[in-house]
């Protein structure tokens, strides 16, 4: 029988041969002392936009929450299952991260589903999930030039998630006290450029100097 995780096994072997020897002490310290990440990142599940790679982060530096279209739903402590909110609560209250970053990216399928409709074979979870952002991207589509709609919609979803983060009282309180910062970013897959949310109407390039 062919091993159906051959590619993963090969990657693991490279990790053990090339990465583990130098990182062993670091991993040992993380195991004994626990994690103390400085940043919580809400990113898309897209395989092309890995925060650890983009930020060249070492193990233990980033607490990463990934989902379709890097969405943060609003605060809703109703006793139901809220994976993103649970991760936020743990990262902020227990790990005491210093910043939260919402990172969108180019060619986002989730944002595309908000603009064009979810795939027909994904009605159970994808369709209601992306529906959170549909009103926002529809407004964008009505207010920008046609060739700017996709990028502007991706940026708008980052803004939406930032707004929703502020509906969490323990996030808003820490931000007001200067204990926590909220940041919005967008990653260009084709050009590798990060842009950031500022006071400007559109995201601005992040300096590489």
Secondary structure, DSSP 8 states (H G I E B T S, - for coil): ---TTHHHHHHHHHIIIIIHHHHHHHHHHHHHH----SEEEEEE--TT--HHHHTT--TTSEEEEEEGGG-------SSS--HHHHHHHIIIIIS--SEEEEEEETT-HHHHHHHH---TT-TTTHHHHHHHHHHHHHHHHHHS-GGGHHHHHHHHHHHHHHHHHTTSHHHHHHHHTTS-EEEEEEE-TTT--EEE--SSSS-EE----
